[in-house]
Amino acid sequence: MNTLTVTADKKNYIKQLHFNLWDSKKNNLHFLDIGILCKNENFNIEIKLPKTERLPALIDLTSKFKDNIPNAIFNASVDIEEKNKVKILKLENNERYCLSPIDTSKCINKDKLDISVEKLLDSKTNAPIAEWRYYRFRITNFDLSKAIVEVDSKSKSFESSFTACKVVDFRINDSKLLPVLEAQKIASSADKFEKIHFLYITDINEDIQLADVNYTSRFLEREIWNDYLDLDEQKLDMIAYHLRQKDTLSANFLIKCNYTKTSIGHLIVYALIVIALALIANHLPTLLKEIFIFLKSIFVKG
């Protein structure tokens, strides 16, 4: 088990956190998207990732905010305007967010990300352009094994040889998994977030067996999401499972699902079984006839 930590050097400056964990075997999508809604003020954000040997590889996603993609990301109607060369997202509730790219070359610091937020001001009035800012970026090499455990069934049944179980255990600021001093630091300085959203996106043929009772699900429209994902064509439709927690310092999201294993080895085994059954079915009448004749000869002699 592992946990991400998200903290700021000014308390309650982060309003919402958005995590999209992409895990599509058919479309070869395995990465983590992070969205941060925070105050348009001067402060610093630190995101510490689960320990890994890799340096985080980042892509800023703010250039993807065009056409219907903002509506799909927020699952709401979003208008975009521009002010002082800054894109402003206008939501249905009249909230306005400055869309803010991150400098991917400067924020990586070993296994953590340091984001320096600087207040955006109107060049004419010197007033804040908007109250809130929104960052969105992707960790392309996020180690999914830190959040997903694959479990093969130990049952010897025919059905179990073609199915497997997967447990998604995604945690933010879980003090139980942190060194004592770090947990104390988070407890004393970290934000209490208004909302933490977690979306697990996977192939549509996976069956959810267990999740938070409040989860919702969304079918991802190919014509919208292919551009966001830089896909020419999806090999299989995907579905997003959406879990959320409110007014919290930390969050744990657990999902359990089953899926069908379709490796070449399994297909060969399946084909051989089908062939064997076909051969048996084809020769079964002749075999039964010969057994009947043999048994009849025994009883006649007797």
C-alpha positions, 0 to 999 in steps of 0.5 A: 500500500502507498499514498500520495501526499498533497500539501500547501504552505498556506492552509486551505488554499487548495479547494479541490483535487482531481485524480484520473487513473487510466488503466486500459489494457486494450488501448495501452493507457497507463498513467495518472492525470492530476487536476488542482483547483486552488486560490489565485494567490502566491503560495507553493504546492508540494505533491509527493509521489509513492517511492519509485526509482523513476523520475516523474515524467510530466505533460501539461494538459491545459492545451487540451482545453478546447471544444467539448473537452472542458465539458467532459472533464468537469461533466458540466457546461463550461465556457472559455474566455481569454483575458490578458492572454489567460484562458478563463473557465466559466462554469454553470455556478458562475465560478471562474477559474484561470487555466494555468499551465505548469512548467514541467521542466522546473517542478520536478524534484526527485520523487515530488513535484513543487508547484509555485503559484503566483497571483495572476492580476489584471494588467489594467486594474491590478485586481486578480483575474479570477479568484481560482486557478486550475492546473491539470497535468499528466504523470506519464510514467506513474507506477500503477503497481503503487495503486493497483494489485493484480490477483490471479485466482488460485482456483483450479476450475476451468472458468477461473483460469480465464479470469483475474481480479484487480484491486485499486487502492488509491490513497491521498495523505494517508497518515498510517502509511507515512513516517511519524514526523511527516504525518504530523507535518501534514496534520498540522499544515495540510489543507482540508479539501472541499472535495477530492475526486477520483476517477478510475478509467478502464476497459468497458469489459471489466466488471466492478465487484466492490466500490464505494456505495456512492460511486457513479459511472460514465461512458467515455465518448470516443469523439471527445476523449480521443483528442484528449488522449492523443488516440487515433482510434480506440480499440475498445470503449472505456468507462470511468468510475467516479468516487469522491469524498468531501471536507477531508484532509485525506482520502482512501478509494477502493475498487475491486473488479474482475476481468477476462484474461485474453493472452495468446497462451489462454487462447491456445488452451481454449482452442485445444479444449474446443478441438478436444471436445469436438473430437470426443463429440464426433467419435462418441456415437461410434465409441458407445456403439462399440461398448454396447456391442462388447457388453452384449457379446458378454451377456450373450455368451453368459 
